[in-house]
């Protein structure tokens, strides 16, 4: 999301975490990026996860989502070539 004015990123993160706090199976966590900026991580069903942070130039809120596509059998590695 592109921001039209500055925002308090810690407040945004706290609101996201609070919004998912009582919504099983979601599990929210307030975190920080490697450079110390506030971020939110929400783990959802089936290993899905969502992260929210302010862009480095503070002009956008960036939201990323991840999910496993499928499960490999225990004897197969996701790092191997097949």
Secondary structure in CASP SS format (residue, H / E / C, confidence):
PFRMAT SS
TARGET T0000
AUTHOR 0000-0000-0000
METHOD secondary structure of the structure
MODEL  1
X C 1.00
X E 1.00
X C 1.00
X C 1.00
X C 1.00
X C 1.00
X C 1.00
X C 1.00
X H 1.00
X H 1.00
X H 1.00
X H 1.00
X H 1.00
X H 1.00
X H 1.00
X H 1.00
X H 1.00
X H 1.00
X H 1.00
X H 1.00
X C 1.00
X C 1.00
X C 1.00
X C 1.00
X C 1.00
X C 1.00
X E 1.00
X E 1.00
X E 1.00
X E 1.00
X E 1.00
X E 1.00
X C 1.00
X C 1.00
X C 1.00
X C 1.00
X C 1.00
X E 1.00
X E 1.00
X E 1.00
X E 1.00
X E 1.00
X E 1.00
X C 1.00
X H 1.00
X H 1.00
X H 1.00
X C 1.00
X E 1.00
X E 1.00
X E 1.00
X E 1.00
X E 1.00
X E 1.00
X C 1.00
X C 1.00
X C 1.00
X C 1.00
X C 1.00
X E 1.00
X E 1.00
X E 1.00
X E 1.00
X E 1.00
X E 1.00
X E 1.00
X C 1.00
X C 1.00
X C 1.00
X C 1.00
X C 1.00
X C 1.00
X C 1.00
X C 1.00
X C 1.00
X C 1.00
X C 1.00
X C 1.00
X C 1.00
X C 1.00
X C 1.00
X C 1.00
END
